[in-house]
Amino acid sequence: MTSDRLSASPTNLGRVASSDVAQPKPSRRTRDPGTLRTWLLDVRGMHCERCNARVSETLLRLNGVTKAVVETARRRSTPVLVVGQHPLTRVEVTSAIESVGFSCRPLRSENR
């Protein structure tokens, strides 16, 4: 018998080694609060540095956002990288951008 298993003595009947118990996988709702998440968004309607600053300031006010990188405004769309901690969601991020008058769509999101 291996050392990580309990022997089947009368005092140990019904006990299971912790390595034999399946551990649940964390769901999106139970993830570690320190889990970093990133979103790359395509933001439309930004024309100048003030637009960039407005989006950046709005995102940084969101609870959980640790970084917001707004590229220089382009003709049609502007890439925006947002880094935040769980439980921040993509919906919260896109809603914040839309609340200051810009449209956006996700280009990519990932969990770390």
MODELLER restraints for C-alpha pairs under 7 A, 6 or more apart:
rsr = mdl.restraints
at = mdl.atoms
rsr.add(forms.Gaussian(group=physical.xy_distance, feature=features.Distance(at['CA:4:A'], at['CA:17:A']), mean=6.64, stdev=0.5))
rsr.add(forms.Gaussian(group=physical.xy_distance, feature=features.Distance(at['CA:5:A'], at['CA:17:A']), mean=5.38, stdev=0.5))
rsr.add(forms.Gaussian(group=physical.xy_distance, feature=features.Distance(at['CA:6:A'], at['CA:12:A']), mean=6.81, stdev=0.5))
rsr.add(forms.Gaussian(group=physical.xy_distance, feature=features.Distance(at['CA:6:A'], at['CA:17:A']), mean=6.36, stdev=0.5))
rsr.add(forms.Gaussian(group=physical.xy_distance, feature=features.Distance(at['CA:33:A'], at['CA:85:A']), mean=6.54, stdev=0.5))
rsr.add(forms.Gaussian(group=physical.xy_distance, feature=features.Distance(at['CA:33:A'], at['CA:86:A']), mean=5.09, stdev=0.5))
rsr.add(forms.Gaussian(group=physical.xy_distance, feature=features.Distance(at['CA:33:A'], at['CA:87:A']), mean=6.52, stdev=0.5))
rsr.add(forms.Gaussian(group=physical.xy_distance, feature=features.Distance(at['CA:34:A'], at['CA:85:A']), mean=5.79, stdev=0.5))
rsr.add(forms.Gaussian(group=physical.xy_distance, feature=features.Distance(at['CA:34:A'], at['CA:86:A']), mean=6.42, stdev=0.5))
rsr.add(forms.Gaussian(group=physical.xy_distance, feature=features.Distance(at['CA:35:A'], at['CA:85:A']), mean=5.50, stdev=0.5))
rsr.add(forms.Gaussian(group=physical.xy_distance, feature=features.Distance(at['CA:35:A'], at['CA:86:A']), mean=5.56, stdev=0.5))
rsr.add(forms.Gaussian(group=physical.xy_distance, feature=features.Distance(at['CA:35:A'], at['CA:112:A']), mean=6.45, stdev=0.5))
rsr.add(forms.Gaussian(group=physical.xy_distance, feature=features.Distance(at['CA:36:A'], at['CA:83:A']), mean=6.84, stdev=0.5))
rsr.add(forms.Gaussian(group=physical.xy_distance, feature=features.Distance(at['CA:36:A'], at['CA:84:A']), mean=5.66, stdev=0.5))
rsr.add(forms.Gaussian(group=physical.xy_distance, feature=features.Distance(at['CA:36:A'], at['CA:85:A']), mean=4.58, stdev=0.5))
rsr.add(forms.Gaussian(group=physical.xy_distance, feature=features.Distance(at['CA:36:A'], at['CA:86:A']), mean=6.46, stdev=0.5))
rsr.add(forms.Gaussian(group=physical.xy_distance, feature=features.Distance(at['CA:36:A'], at['CA:111:A']), mean=6.29, stdev=0.5))
rsr.add(forms.Gaussian(group=physical.xy_distance, feature=features.Distance(at['CA:36:A'], at['CA:112:A']), mean=5.43, stdev=0.5))
rsr.add(forms.Gaussian(group=physical.xy_distance, feature=features.Distance(at['CA:37:A'], at['CA:83:A']), mean=5.76, stdev=0.5))
rsr.add(forms.Gaussian(group=physical.xy_distance, feature=features.Distance(at['CA:37:A'], at['CA:84:A']), mean=5.33, stdev=0.5))
rsr.add(forms.Gaussian(group=physical.xy_distance, feature=features.Distance(at['CA:37:A'], at['CA:85:A']), mean=5.84, stdev=0.5))
rsr.add(forms.Gaussian(group=physical.xy_distance, feature=features.Distance(at['CA:37:A'], at['CA:86:A']), mean=6.85, stdev=0.5))
rsr.add(forms.Gaussian(group=physical.xy_distance, feature=features.Distance(at['CA:37:A'], at['CA:110:A']), mean=5.96, stdev=0.5))
rsr.add(forms.Gaussian(group=physical.xy_distance, feature=features.Distance(at['CA:37:A'], at['CA:111:A']), mean=4.54, stdev=0.5))
rsr.add(forms.Gaussian(group=physical.xy_distance, feature=features.Distance(at['CA:37:A'], at['CA:112:A']), mean=5.97, stdev=0.5))
rsr.add(forms.Gaussian(group=physical.xy_distance, feature=features.Distance(at['CA:38:A'], at['CA:82:A']), mean=5.60, stdev=0.5))
rsr.add(forms.Gaussian(group=physical.xy_distance, feature=features.Distance(at['CA:38:A'], at['CA:83:A']), mean=4.49, stdev=0.5))
rsr.add(forms.Gaussian(group=physical.xy_distance, feature=features.Distance(at['CA:38:A'], at['CA:84:A']), mean=6.39, stdev=0.5))
rsr.add(forms.Gaussian(group=physical.xy_distance, feature=features.Distance(at['CA:38:A'], at['CA:109:A']), mean=5.56, stdev=0.5))
rsr.add(forms.Gaussian(group=physical.xy_distance, feature=features.Distance(at['CA:38:A'], at['CA:110:A']), mean=5.44, stdev=0.5))
rsr.add(forms.Gaussian(group=physical.xy_distance, feature=features.Distance(at['CA:38:A'], at['CA:111:A']), mean=6.39, stdev=0.5))
rsr.add(forms.Gaussian(group=physical.xy_distance, feature=features.Distance(at['CA:39:A'], at['CA:81:A']), mean=5.78, stdev=0.5))
rsr.add(forms.Gaussian(group=physical.xy_distance, feature=features.Distance(at['CA:39:A'], at['CA:82:A']), mean=5.19, stdev=0.5))
rsr.add(forms.Gaussian(group=physical.xy_distance, feature=features.Distance(at['CA:39:A'], at['CA:83:A']), mean=6.59, stdev=0.5))
rsr.add(forms.Gaussian(group=physical.xy_distance, feature=features.Distance(at['CA:39:A'], at['CA:106:A']), mean=6.99, stdev=0.5))
rsr.add(forms.Gaussian(group=physical.xy_distance, feature=features.Distance(at['CA:39:A'], at['CA:108:A']), mean=5.80, stdev=0.5))
rsr.add(forms.Gaussian(group=physical.xy_distance, feature=features.Distance(at['CA:39:A'], at['CA:109:A']), mean=4.24, stdev=0.5))
rsr.add(forms.Gaussian(group=physical.xy_distance, feature=features.Distance(at['CA:39:A'], at['CA:110:A']), mean=6.59, stdev=0.5))
rsr.add(forms.Gaussian(group=physical.xy_distance, feature=features.Distance(at['CA:40:A'], at['CA:79:A']), mean=6.80, stdev=0.5))
rsr.add(forms.Gaussian(group=physical.xy_distance, feature=features.Distance(at['CA:40:A'], at['CA:80:A']), mean=5.73, stdev=0.5))
rsr.add(forms.Gaussian(group=physical.xy_distance, feature=features.Distance(at['CA:40:A'], at['CA:81:A']), mean=4.58, stdev=0.5))
rsr.add(forms.Gaussian(group=physical.xy_distance, feature=features.Distance(at['CA:40:A'], at['CA:82:A']), mean=6.46, stdev=0.5))
rsr.add(forms.Gaussian(group=physical.xy_distance, feature=features.Distance(at['CA:40:A'], at['CA:106:A']), mean=6.09, stdev=0.5))
rsr.add(forms.Gaussian(group=physical.xy_distance, feature=features.Distance(at['CA:40:A'], at['CA:107:A']), mean=5.35, stdev=0.5))
rsr.add(forms.Gaussian(group=physical.xy_distance, feature=features.Distance(at['CA:40:A'], at['CA:108:A']), mean=5.03, stdev=0.5))
rsr.add(forms.Gaussian(group=physical.xy_distance, feature=features.Distance(at['CA:40:A'], at['CA:109:A']), mean=6.09, stdev=0.5))
rsr.add(forms.Gaussian(group=physical.xy_distance, feature=features.Distance(at['CA:41:A'], at['CA:79:A']), mean=5.69, stdev=0.5))
rsr.add(forms.Gaussian(group=physical.xy_distance, feature=features.Distance(at['CA:41:A'], at['CA:80:A']), mean=5.12, stdev=0.5))
rsr.add(forms.Gaussian(group=physical.xy_distance, feature=features.Distance(at['CA:41:A'], at['CA:81:A']), mean=6.37, stdev=0.5))
rsr.add(forms.Gaussian(group=physical.xy_distance, feature=features.Distance(at['CA:41:A'], at['CA:104:A']), mean=6.42, stdev=0.5))
rsr.add(forms.Gaussian(group=physical.xy_distance, feature=features.Distance(at['CA:41:A'], at['CA:105:A']), mean=5.66, stdev=0.5))
rsr.add(forms.Gaussian(group=physical.xy_distance, feature=features.Distance(at['CA:41:A'], at['CA:106:A']), mean=4.39, stdev=0.5))
rsr.add(forms.Gaussian(group=physical.xy_distance, feature=features.Distance(at['CA:41:A'], at['CA:107:A']), mean=5.10, stdev=0.5))
rsr.add(forms.Gaussian(group=physical.xy_distance, feature=features.Distance(at['CA:41:A'], at['CA:108:A']), mean=6.90, stdev=0.5))
rsr.add(forms.Gaussian(group=physical.xy_distance, feature=features.Distance(at['CA:42:A'], at['CA:77:A']), mean=6.09, stdev=0.5))
rsr.add(forms.Gaussian(group=physical.xy_distance, feature=features.Distance(at['CA:42:A'], at['CA:78:A']), mean=5.72, stdev=0.5))
rsr.add(forms.Gaussian(group=physical.xy_distance, feature=features.Distance(at['CA:42:A'], at['CA:79:A']), mean=4.88, stdev=0.5))
rsr.add(forms.Gaussian(group=physical.xy_distance, feature=features.Distance(at['CA:42:A'], at['CA:80:A']), mean=6.43, stdev=0.5))
rsr.add(forms.Gaussian(group=physical.xy_distance, feature=features.Distance(at['CA:42:A'], at['CA:104:A']), mean=5.36, stdev=0.5))
rsr.add(forms.Gaussian(group=physical.xy_distance, feature=features.Distance(at['CA:42:A'], at['CA:105:A']), mean=5.33, stdev=0.5))
rsr.add(forms.Gaussian(group=physical.xy_distance, feature=features.Distance(at['CA:42:A'], at['CA:106:A']), mean=6.10, stdev=0.5))
rsr.add(forms.Gaussian(group=physical.xy_distance, feature=features.Distance(at['CA:42:A'], at['CA:107:A']), mean=6.11, stdev=0.5))
rsr.add(forms.Gaussian(group=physical.xy_distance, feature=features.Distance(at['CA:43:A'], at['CA:77:A']), mean=5.46, stdev=0.5))
rsr.add(forms.Gaussian(group=physical.xy_distance, feature=features.Distance(at['CA:43:A'], at['CA:78:A']), mean=5.06, stdev=0.5))
rsr.add(forms.Gaussian(group=physical.xy_distance, feature=features.Distance(at['CA:43:A'], at['CA:79:A']), mean=6.18, stdev=0.5))
rsr.add(forms.Gaussian(group=physical.xy_distance, feature=features.Distance(at['CA:43:A'], at['CA:80:A']), mean=6.84, stdev=0.5))
rsr.add(forms.Gaussian(group=physical.xy_distance, feature=features.Distance(at['CA:43:A'], at['CA:102:A']), mean=6.63, stdev=0.5))
rsr.add(forms.Gaussian(group=physical.xy_distance, feature=features.Distance(at['CA:43:A'], at['CA:103:A']), mean=5.74, stdev=0.5))
rsr.add(forms.Gaussian(group=physical.xy_distance, feature=features.Distance(at['CA:43:A'], at['CA:104:A']), mean=4.23, stdev=0.5))
rsr.add(forms.Gaussian(group=physical.xy_distance, feature=features.Distance(at['CA:43:A'], at['CA:105:A']), mean=6.71, stdev=0.5))
rsr.add(forms.Gaussian(group=physical.xy_distance, feature=features.Distance(at['CA:44:A'], at['CA:76:A']), mean=6.24, stdev=0.5))
rsr.add(forms.Gaussian(group=physical.xy_distance, feature=features.Distance(at['CA:44:A'], at['CA:77:A']), mean=4.54, stdev=0.5))
rsr.add(forms.Gaussian(group=physical.xy_distance, feature=features.Distance(at['CA:44:A'], at['CA:78:A']), mean=6.27, stdev=0.5))
rsr.add(forms.Gaussian(group=physical.xy_distance, feature=features.Distance(at['CA:44:A'], at['CA:102:A']), mean=5.92, stdev=0.5))
rsr.add(forms.Gaussian(group=physical.xy_distance, feature=features.Distance(at['CA:44:A'], at['CA:103:A']), mean=5.27, stdev=0.5))
rsr.add(forms.Gaussian(group=physical.xy_distance, feature=features.Distance(at['CA:44:A'], at['CA:104:A']), mean=5.99, stdev=0.5))
rsr.add(forms.Gaussian(group=physical.xy_distance, feature=features.Distance(at['CA:45:A'], at['CA:77:A']), mean=6.89, stdev=0.5))
rsr.add(forms.Gaussian(group=physical.xy_distance, feature=features.Distance(at['CA:45:A'], at['CA:102:A']), mean=5.51, stdev=0.5))
rsr.add(forms.Gaussian(group=physical.xy_distance, feature=features.Distance(at['CA:45:A'], at['CA:103:A']), mean=6.85, stdev=0.5))
rsr.add(forms.Gaussian(group=physical.xy_distance, feature=features.Distance(at['CA:46:A'], at['CA:52:A']), mean=6.78, stdev=0.5))
rsr.add(forms.Gaussian(group=physical.xy_distance, feature=features.Distance(at['CA:46:A'], at['CA:73:A']), mean=5.81, stdev=0.5))
rsr.add(forms.Gaussian(group=physical.xy_distance, feature=features.Distance(at['CA:46:A'], at['CA:78:A']), mean=6.93, stdev=0.5))
rsr.add(forms.Gaussian(group=physical.xy_distance, feature=features.Distance(at['CA:47:A'], at['CA:73:A']), mean=5.43, stdev=0.5))
rsr.add(forms.Gaussian(group=physical.xy_distance, feature=features.Distance(at['CA:47:A'], at['CA:74:A']), mean=6.88, stdev=0.5))
rsr.add(forms.Gaussian(group=physical.xy_distance, feature=features.Distance(at['CA:48:A'], at['CA:73:A']), mean=5.72, stdev=0.5))
rsr.add(forms.Gaussian(group=physical.xy_distance, feature=features.Distance(at['CA:49:A'], at['CA:72:A']), mean=6.95, stdev=0.5))
rsr.add(forms.Gaussian(group=physical.xy_distance, feature=features.Distance(at['CA:49:A'], at['CA:73:A']), mean=6.93, stdev=0.5))
rsr.add(forms.Gaussian(group=physical.xy_distance, feature=features.Distance(at['CA:52:A'], at['CA:70:A']), mean=6.04, stdev=0.5))
rsr.add(forms.Gaussian(group=physical.xy_distance, feature=features.Distance(at['CA:52:A'], at['CA:73:A']), mean=6.87, stdev=0.5))
rsr.add(forms.Gaussian(group=physical.xy_distance, feature=features.Distance(at['CA:55:A'], at['CA:97:A']), mean=6.18, stdev=0.5))
rsr.add(forms.Gaussian(group=physical.xy_distance, feature=features.Distance(at['CA:56:A'], at['CA:68:A']), mean=5.79, stdev=0.5))
rsr.add(forms.Gaussian(group=physical.xy_distance, feature=features.Distance(at['CA:56:A'], at['CA:70:A']), mean=6.50, stdev=0.5))
rsr.add(forms.Gaussian(group=physical.xy_distance, feature=features.Distance(at['CA:58:A'], at['CA:96:A']), mean=6.68, stdev=0.5))
rsr.add(forms.Gaussian(group=physical.xy_distance, feature=features.Distance(at['CA:59:A'], at['CA:65:A']), mean=6.74, stdev=0.5))
rsr.add(forms.Gaussian(group=physical.xy_distance, feature=features.Distance(at['CA:59:A'], at['CA:68:A']), mean=6.54, stdev=0.5))
rsr.add(forms.Gaussian(group=physical.xy_distance, feature=features.Distance(at['CA:59:A'], at['CA:93:A']), mean=6.95, stdev=0.5))
rsr.add(forms.Gaussian(group=physical.xy_distance, feature=features.Distance(at['CA:59:A'], at['CA:96:A']), mean=6.71, stdev=0.5))
rsr.add(forms.Gaussian(group=physical.xy_distance, feature=features.Distance(at['CA:60:A'], at['CA:66:A']), mean=6.96, stdev=0.5))
rsr.add(forms.Gaussian(group=physical.xy_distance, feature=features.Distance(at['CA:60:A'], at['CA:67:A']), mean=6.84, stdev=0.5))
rsr.add(forms.Gaussian(group=physical.xy_distance, feature=features.Distance(at['CA:60:A'], at['CA:68:A']), mean=6.55, stdev=0.5))
rsr.add(forms.Gaussian(group=physical.xy_distance, feature=features.Distance(at['CA:64:A'], at['CA:84:A']), mean=5.16, stdev=0.5))
rsr.add(forms.Gaussian(group=physical.xy_distance, feature=features.Distance(at['CA:64:A'], at['CA:85:A']), mean=5.01, stdev=0.5))
rsr.add(forms.Gaussian(group=physical.xy_distance, feature=features.Distance(at['CA:64:A'], at['CA:86:A']), mean=7.00, stdev=0.5))
rsr.add(forms.Gaussian(group=physical.xy_distance, feature=features.Distance(at['CA:64:A'], at['CA:88:A']), mean=5.88, stdev=0.5))
rsr.add(forms.Gaussian(group=physical.xy_distance, feature=features.Distance(at['CA:65:A'], at['CA:83:A']), mean=5.91, stdev=0.5))
rsr.add(forms.Gaussian(group=physical.xy_distance, feature=features.Distance(at['CA:65:A'], at['CA:84:A']), mean=4.02, stdev=0.5))
rsr.add(forms.Gaussian(group=physical.xy_distance, feature=features.Distance(at['CA:65:A'], at['CA:85:A']), mean=6.46, stdev=0.5))
rsr.add(forms.Gaussian(group=physical.xy_distance, feature=features.Distance(at['CA:66:A'], at['CA:83:A']), mean=5.69, stdev=0.5))
rsr.add(forms.Gaussian(group=physical.xy_distance, feature=features.Distance(at['CA:66:A'], at['CA:84:A']), mean=5.14, stdev=0.5))
rsr.add(forms.Gaussian(group=physical.xy_distance, feature=features.Distance(at['CA:67:A'], at['CA:82:A']), mean=5.84, stdev=0.5))
rsr.add(forms.Gaussian(group=physical.xy_distance, feature=features.Distance(at['CA:67:A'], at['CA:83:A']), mean=5.04, stdev=0.5))
rsr.add(forms.Gaussian(group=physical.xy_distance, feature=features.Distance(at['CA:67:A'], at['CA:84:A']), mean=6.82, stdev=0.5))
rsr.add(forms.Gaussian(group=physical.xy_distance, feature=features.Distance(at['CA:68:A'], at['CA:81:A']), mean=5.74, stdev=0.5))
rsr.add(forms.Gaussian(group=physical.xy_distance, feature=features.Distance(at['CA:68:A'], at['CA:82:A']), mean=4.58, stdev=0.5))
rsr.add(forms.Gaussian(group=physical.xy_distance, feature=features.Distance(at['CA:68:A'], at['CA:83:A']), mean=6.40, stdev=0.5))
rsr.add(forms.Gaussian(group=physical.xy_distance, feature=features.Distance(at['CA:69:A'], at['CA:80:A']), mean=5.68, stdev=0.5))
rsr.add(forms.Gaussian(group=physical.xy_distance, feature=features.Distance(at['CA:69:A'], at['CA:81:A']), mean=5.04, stdev=0.5))
rsr.add(forms.Gaussian(group=physical.xy_distance, feature=features.Distance(at['CA:69:A'], at['CA:82:A']), mean=6.48, stdev=0.5))
rsr.add(forms.Gaussian(group=physical.xy_distance, feature=features.Distance(at['CA:70:A'], at['CA:79:A']), mean=6.47, stdev=0.5))
rsr.add(forms.Gaussian(group=physical.xy_distance, feature=features.Distance(at['CA:70:A'], at['CA:80:A']), mean=4.60, stdev=0.5))
rsr.add(forms.Gaussian(group=physical.xy_distance, feature=features.Distance(at['CA:70:A'], at['CA:81:A']), mean=6.55, stdev=0.5))
rsr.add(forms.Gaussian(group=physical.xy_distance, feature=features.Distance(at['CA:71:A'], at['CA:78:A']), mean=6.15, stdev=0.5))
rsr.add(forms.Gaussian(group=physical.xy_distance, feature=features.Distance(at['CA:71:A'], at['CA:79:A']), mean=5.81, stdev=0.5))
rsr.add(forms.Gaussian(group=physical.xy_distance, feature=features.Distance(at['CA:71:A'], at['CA:80:A']), mean=6.27, stdev=0.5))
rsr.add(forms.Gaussian(group=physical.xy_distance, feature=features.Distance(at['CA:94:A'], at['CA:104:A']), mean=6.47, stdev=0.5))
